[in-house]
Amino acid sequence: MTGHFERRHGFPPGTNEVRSADRDDQAAARALAQAALIPADLVAFYDSIGDVTWADAGNGYFLDPASDVLLRLHEYGAVDVGANQKGPGLVIGSNGGGLFYVASPDGSVRRTRTASLDEPELDKVADDLRQFLTLLEQSLTRVVADGEPGSL
């Protein structure tokens, strides 16, 4: 299988994993919950999942560990997700092509239109984290089946 991937893409496969949360991840998730208004499902996610790295699905799909989300929040602040939201959003990952995923206070997940977080334009890609994770899974399944990563 590795030989097929390398022949097809011109480079060896990268890391593709869903890493379970360890104690440090869980502590960062608790600190994140105290530091910002985040959806309950994201707190529950980070209690079990450390991070997601699918480097070989299109440009890649990455859900950052809670410690990275917390660090980004402290260093750069939260993301303005629009006037109709209850509060700011948190960058939780990227698509590997320069676009970021932002968890909104209402639980929805949005994606930036450009690689910049300065005055970002965001599109809603999922109503909640569960739907977003389902879309990620469908993208991975599609990549495995026909090599096309989808539009997430």
DONU-274875 format. One record per atom (N, C-alpha, C): residue in one letter; x, y negated, z. Coordinates in steps of 0.2 Angstrom, whole numbers, plus 2048, in hexadecimal, padded with zeros to 3 digits. Layout:
N
AXYZ ...
//
This chain:
152
M804806800 M800800800 M8047FA800 T80A7FA804 T80E7F4804 T8117F27FD G8137F87FA G8167F77F3 G8117F47EE H80B7F67EF H8057F37EB H8047EC7EC F8047EA7F2 F8037E37F4 F8097DF7F2 E80F7E17F3 E8157DD7F0 E8157DC7E9 R8137E27E5 R8137E17DE R80E7DC7DC R8087DC7DF R8037D87DD R8047D17DE H8077CF7E4 H8087C87E7 H80F7C67E6 G8147CA7E5 G81B7C87E5 G81F7C77EC F81B7C87F1 F81E7C87F8 F81B7CD7FC P81F7CF801 P81C7D4806 P8167D280A P8127D680C P80C7D4811 P80F7D1817 G80B7CC819 G80C7C881F G8097CB825 T8087C882B T8057CA831 T7FD7C9830 N7FA7CF831 N7F37CF831 N7F07D2837 E7EE7CE83C E7EC7D1842 E7E77CD846 V7E37D084A V7DF7CD84F V7E27CF856 R7E57CA859 R7E97CB860 R7E47CA866 S7E47CF86A S7E07CF870 S7E37C9875 A7DF7C6878 A7E17C187D A7E57C4883 D7EA7C1885 D7ED7C388B D7EC7BE891 R7EF7BE896 R7ED7BA89C R7EF7B289A D7F47B1897 D7F67AA895 D7F17A7890 D7EF7AB88B D7E97A9887 D7E37A788B Q7E17AC88F Q7DB7AA893 Q7DC7A4898 A7E27A389B A7E379D89F A7E379789A A7E5797894 A7E5792890 A7DD79088E A7DA79688D A7D279588B A7CF791891 R7D0793897 R7CD79089D R7CF78989D A7D578789C A7D878089C A7D477C896 L7D377F891 L7D077C88B L7C977B88D A7C677F890 A7BF77E892 A7BE779897 Q7C377889B Q7C27728A0 Q7C476C89D A7C876C897 A7CB766894 A7C676388F A7C276788C A7BE764887 A7B7767887 L7B3764883 L7AC767882 L7AD76C87C I7AD77287E I7AD777879 I7A777C879 P7A577F874 P7A0784874 P7A178A878 A79C78C87C A79D792880 A7A079887C D79D799876 D7A079F872 D7A779F870 L7AA799870 L7B179886F L7B579A875 V7B279887B V7B579A881 V7B57A2882 A7B07A5880 A7AF7AC881 A7B47AF87C F7B47AD876 F7B97AF871 F7C07AF873 Y7C27AA876 Y7C97A9878 Y7CA7AD87F D7C57AF882 D7C67B4888 D7C87BB885 S7C67BD87F S7C87C387C S7CD7C3877 I7CD7BE873 I7D17BE86D I7D77B986E G7DD7BB86D G7E37B686E G7E37B2867 D7E37B5862 D7E37B185B D7E27B6856 V7E17B3850 V7DF7B784A V7E47B4844 T7E87B9841 T7EC7B783C T7EB7BC836 W7E87BA831 W7E77BD82B W7EB7BA825 A7F27BB825 A7F67B7821 A7F57B981A D7F37BF818 D7F27C1811 D7EB7C180E A7E77BE812 A7E07BD80F A7E07B680B G7E17B6805 G7E17B0801 G7E77AC804 N7E67A5805 N7EC7A1808 N7ED7A3810 G7E87A7812 G7E97A9819 G7E37A681D Y7E17A9823 Y7DC7A7827 Y7DF7A782E F7DF7A2832 F7E27A2839 F7DE79E83E L7DC7A2843 L7D979F849 L7DE79F84E D7E0799850 D7E5797855 D7E479A85C P7E979B860 P7E879D867 P7E679786B A7E2798870 A7E0793874 A7E578E877 S7EB791878 S7F178C87A S7F3787875 D7F278986E D7F4785869 D7EE77F868 V7E8782869 V7E277D868 V7E377886E L7E577A874 L7E577687A L7EB771879 L7F1773876 L7F776F875 L7F576A870 R7F276C86A R7F0767865 R7EB762868 L7E676486C L7E275F86F L7E575A873 H7EA75C877 H7EE75787C H7F3753877 E7F6755872 E7FA75186E E7F774D869 Y7F174F866 Y7EE74B861 Y7E7749862 G7E474C867 G7DD74A869 G7D874F865 A7D274E866 A7CD751863 A7CB74E85C V7C7752858 V7C6750851 V7BF74D852 D7BE74784E D7B774484E D7B3748849 V7AE74B84B V7AA750846 V7A374C844 G7A3746846 G79D742843 G79973F848 A79573A847 A79173784C A78B73B84F N78974084B N78374484D N78574A852 Q78B74A854 Q78E74F859 Q78E74C860 K78E751865 K78E74F86C K79574D86E G79A74F86A G7A174D86C G7A674F867 P7AC74F868 P7B1750863 P7B2758862 G7B575A85D G7B776185B G7BE76385C L7BF76985C L7C676C85D L7C8770857 V7CE76E855 V7D1772850 V7D3779852 I7D077E84F I7D1785852 I7D478A84D G7D6787847 G7DA78B842 G7DA78883C S7DC78C837 S7DD789830 S7DC78F82B N7DB78D825 N7DB79281F N7E179381C G7E779181E G7ED79281B G7EF78E815 G7E978B812 G7EA78680D G7EA77F80F G7EB77E815 G7EB777817 G7E577481A L7DF77881A L7D977681D L7D8778824 F7D5774828 F7D477682F F7CD778831 Y7CC77D836 Y7C677E838 Y7C577B83F V7BF778840 V7BE774846 V7B7776849 A7B8778850 A7B277A853 A7AF774856 S7A8773854 S7A576D856 S7A176E85D P7A0769861 P79C76A867 P79676E867 D79276D861 D78C771861 D78D77885F G79377A85F G79578185D G796783856 S79477E851 S79677F84A S79D77F849 V79F782843 V7A6782841 V7A677E83A R7AB77983A R7AB775834 R7B2776831 R7B377482B R7BA775828 R7BB76E825 T7C176C825 T7C3765822 T7C376681A R7C2760817 R7C2760810 R7CA75F80D T7CE75D811 T7D575B810 T7D975E815 A7E075E814 A7E4760819 A7E675B81E S7E275681F S7E4751824 S7DE751829 L7E074F82F L7DC74F835 L7DA747836 D7DE743833 D7DC73C834 D7D673A830 E7D1738834 E7CA736831 E7C873C82C P7C774282F P7C674882B P7BF748828 E7BE74A822 E7B774C820 E7B6753821 L7B1755824 L7AF75C826 L7A975F823 D7A9765821 D7A476981E D7A276E823 K79C76F825 K79A774829 K79A77B825 V79E780828 V79E786825 V79B78C829 A79978A82F A79578F833 A79178C838 D78B78F83A D78778C83F D78A78D846 D78E792847 D79179484D D79779884C L79B79A852 L7A179E851 L79F7A584E R79A7A8851 R7987AF84E R7977AF847 Q7947AA844 Q7937AA83D Q79A7A9839 F79E7A483C F7A57A3839 F7A97A9839 L7A97AD83F L7AD7B383F L7AA7B883A T7A47B8839 T7A17BD834 T7A37BB82D L7A37B482C L7A67B2825 L7AD7B4824 L7B17B3829 L7B87B5829 L7B97BD827 E7B57C182B E7B57C882A E7B37C9822 Q7AE7C6820 Q7AC7C7819 Q7B17C5814 S7B57C0816 S7BA7BD811 S7C07C3811 L7C17C5817 L7C77CB817 L7C47D1814 T7BE7D3814 T7BC7D9811 T7BC7D8809 R7BA7D2807 R7BB7D0800 R7C27D07FD V7C67CE801 V7CE7CE7FF V7D07D57FE V7CE7D9803 V7D07E0803 V7CD7E47FD A7C67E27FB A7C37E57F6 A7C57E37EF D7C67DC7EE D7C77DA7E7 D7CC7D57E7 G7D07D37EC G7D57CE7EC G7D37C77EC E7CC7C67ED E7CA7BF7ED E7C87BD7F4 P7CB7B77F7 P7CA7B67FE P7C37B27FF G7BF7B07FA G7B97AC7FC G7BB7A57FD S7B67A17FF S7B779A7FF S7B7797806 L7B879B80B L7B8799812 L7BF795813 
//
